[in-house]
Amino acid sequence: MITSDILSLSRERLQDTKAPFLWESWELLLYLNQAYNEWVKESGCILDDSTPAIIQIPILCNQPTYALHPQITEVRYGRLFTAKKDVKVKSDIWLSQFILDWKYATGTVEYMVPDYDSGKIRVVRFPDPSLGYFSKAFVFTASDNSISQTGAKFSGTLSAGDEVVISGTTSNGTDIIPATFTVVTATADSFTVLEDITDETASAGVIRKVIDTLYLTVTRLGAALTATGMDTQSPEMRTEDHIKLVDGIMREAYLKKDADTLDPKASMEHGEIFEHNKLKARAAKDNLRWSEVVARPDFGSL
């Protein structure tokens, strides 16, 4: 069902099909997006391992913590592209029991700890600074796209084709929005990049070499349904479940504080139906996820 069909059905069930409407279209669309987000978050129905902007994280020298894309609701597992190694999700409690000084351990990434409240993910182990971490003052020269620092020894770790991420500058990568550059040439005290840079002397810049890329498999929220996409957009979930979002819309609609719309009892009734359907969808998803697991007694129990 497209967005307009879902909203039309909602109007019919709300008995609000003639103007002037009790609920504006933007209100029903707001309720639909709320119900949609609840459904996909709690059911885990959108599995994504292929959207680069969402599932790829460049692993940098001397950096253990990275931002998670805001659409991610759960990280299932990961894999390093270059090292061709699986990366497992663990809790900080498990790591404290089995990995000595896990917060500071360097090396190839083995585990990851998502923190969904802060929108961050920490990797355990992270690349050692000696593999390509530079800090303090740098000179950026636009005329030849060069970055220099006396005594940095760039050529010891950087070579043509490598990528670096720069932060801590004003015009060539900030702490909030770091910039990625591709190395063309490298000498002891300077290197050049493919991309254009801006003339600048940065007193507190940080340059980190990209060592690998972590590919995540995640569940995520769907793209927001918009007013301009009413006749083209559909929720990213099973088509037969689209109609079940109507109860979520009605739960919210009957809470509108107006004499002709407020009905807490009706809101509760539709809310209970919606909660029941979400639980069923999650159970169905889990059954599919674990369908290859064969029931058997524990070893040594017979």
C-alpha positions, 0 to 999 in steps of 0.5 A: 500500500502507498502512503495515500492508501493507508491514510485514506483507509485511516480516514474511513475507519475514523469516519472522517471522510468529508471536509472540514476534516477533524484531522488534517492530512499532516496530522495523520501522516505524523501518526503514520510515521510514528506507528511505522517507526515503532513497528520497524524498531520493535519487529526488526523487520528491516535488515540492511547490509548494503546501504553504504551510508548506513552500514560502512564505518572506516576504521581509523588509527588511534580511534576506538569510538565511532558514530552510528547512523541514526537510522540503526536500531540494532547491530547484528554483526560486522565484518572487516573488508580488508582483514576479511574477519568477522567482528562480534557484538559484545557487552562491556560486562563480557569484555571486562571479564575476558579481555584485559584492558579492553578499552585501550587494547590495540590491534585488529578489530575483534569485537564491537560494543554499540551504545544506542542511547548515545548513538556510538559504537566502540571497537575492541581492538583499534589500530595502533597510532604507529600505523598512521596517526599524526597530530598538532600543527599542519600547513595546508597548501592549496596550490599543490594540494599538499599537507606538511609538518616538519619531522612527521615521517609521513612516508613511513606509513602513507603511500599512494591510494591510502585514505586519511581522515582529517579533523581539528582544522577550520577549513580542511576537516573539523571535529564535527565534520571530518574530511576524507582525502586520498593520498597521491604522494608522500615524503618525510615531511609532507604528502599530497592529496587528490582532492582540493584543499584550502590554504590554512595553518592548523595548530591542532589538526589530527590526521588518521589513516584509514586502516580498514572498513567495517561493514555492519549488518543491522536492523534500521528504521525506514525512510520517513514517509513524506507529503510529497511522496504520498502517491509513490512511497510505501513503508519498508515492511511486509505488504500484508502488514501495511494495513496493521499500521492503521491501528497505530494511527487511530491510537494517536488520532483519538488522543487529539485534544478536541471535543470531537476527536478525544476518545481515550477508550478508543485510543486504548483499544486500537493501541492494544491491537497495535501492540499485539500485532507488533509482538506477532511480527517480532515473533515471526521475524525471530522464528525465521532468524532461528529457523536453522537452529536444531533443537538438541540436548546439551552435550553431556546431558544424556 
